[in-house]
Amino acid sequence: MLFSSVQSLSYLDRKLSSFTFVDIPEDSYTGEKIYPYKGVGCSVIHDDKLYFVSSTFPGRYTYDQRYCQQSKKYVEILEYDLGVKNFTNNLLLGDKTSEYPNAVAGKGSDNIKYCGIHKKYNLLYFVSRNIHNCPTTDNYDSSIVRINLTDFSFH
């Protein structure tokens, strides 16, 4: 999977623009090429690191409830060091299983709407949503999730 990052400063004056192409590792959860399909839901730059947060795209079904069981409910956070041009860390949020033994935090919504950095507390946060109004029993409730960037852990 290829991700393109665009930085543009003084866009109207055409003073500085740059493109960076980053290959998402195929052995990562985000790089898996199986249904339901995943991609980068949002990305944010902080202290020469680029953070990718995966998201599962909601399918287009004739009724909302069908999607509630289709999603795997995993979110992956990938840390890319812009200086060394390599992935330096990853964290998988979801149920710990034999398929995903490194997952932490349990099931939650994997439809990511927004992410950002709280600079004072050195936290990456993202907002997930319940786009199909799934019942709570499907573990799809909207939430705000925080990742401690000091030790790259679920907070």
N, C-alpha and C positions, 0 to 999 in steps of 0.2 A: 504494500500500500504506500502510496506517495502522498505526502502532505506538503503544501506550499504555504510558506509564511511570507507575508508582504509587510514591509515597513515603509511608511511614507511620511516624510517630514516636509513641511512647506509644500504640500501637494500642488497648490495653485501656482506657486512660483517655480515649480519643477527643479528645486534645488537639490533634493536628496531622495532617492527612492531605491529600494533594494528588494530582491527576491531571494528566498532561500528555499531549496527543496530538500526535504528530509524523508528518508525511507523509514516507514514504521516497521519495526522488526516483525517478520512473519511468525516468529515463535511467541509473540505476545498475544494476549486475549484480543486486543484491538485488531491485530493483523490476521486473525482467523478468517477464513473465507467460507463460513458456514452460516446457514440461516438460523436465527434472525440476524440480518446484517448489521454490522457496527461500523462506526466511523468516529471521527473527532467531533465531539459536541461543542467544545470550546477550547481555546488555548489562551495562555497569558504569559507574558515575559516579566521576570523579576530577577534582579541581580545576575545578569548574564545567563540565566536559565530559562528555557522555554518549557512550559508545562502543558501537556495535552490531557484532556479529560474525555474519555470515550463516551459515546452515546449510542443507544439502539434506536434506529429510526422506526417510528410507529407505522405498522402496515396499514394499508387501506382496505379495511374489511367492511362488509355491509352493516355490521353492528359492532359497537365498541367493546363489548365484553369478551369477544373472541381474542382480542389482542392481549388481554390481561394474563392469560396463561401462556402465550407464545414467547414472551420475553424471558431471557434467562436471569435477568435482574443482577447483572454484574457491571461494575464500573471500574475501568482501569485508569490510573494516573501514571503518565510517563514523564520523566524528567530528562530533558535534553540540554546538555551543556553546550552553549554556543561557542565557547572558547576552544574546547577540544573537539567539537563537532561529533559528539557521540551521546548515546543514551547512557545515563549514569545511575538511574534509579527507576523503579516501578513499584506500584502498589495496586493490588487487586482487591476490590471491595465486593463482598458477596459471601455466599455459604461456602465453607471449607468442605470440599468433597475429594474423592479420589481423582476426579478430572481436574480440579483446581485446588491442590493441597495448600497453596500459599494464600488463599483468600482469607480476608478478615472482615469482621463487622456484620455479617449476615445480609439477608436479602433487603433490597430497597429499590426504588424506582431507578431505572437506567435510561430514562429519557431526560437528558441534561439540557437545561435552558440557558444557563448563564454561569460564568465563573469569574473569580477575581482574587486579588491578594489583599490581605489585611496586613499592612506593613508593620504596624506597631507590635503585633503579636506573632509575626512571621507565619501566617496561616494562608494556605490556599483554601478557598471555599467554593463550593458550587451548589447550584439550586437545581433540584430535580423536580419533575412535575408528573402529575397523574393526568395525562392528556386524555385518557379514555374513561375517566371517572370510574376506575376499577374499585371494587370493594376492598376494605382494609385487609381482608383475609388473603388477598393476592399479593400482599407486600409491595404495593405500588403507590403508597402515599407520597405526596409532595414533601420535600424536606430540604434543609440546608445542611450540607456536610462539610466538615472542616478537617484539613490535613495539616499537621504540624510539619513545617518545612525544615525545622532544625534536625529532627531525626526521621523525617518522612514516615510519620505514623498517623493512623486514624485517630482523630481527636474527639 
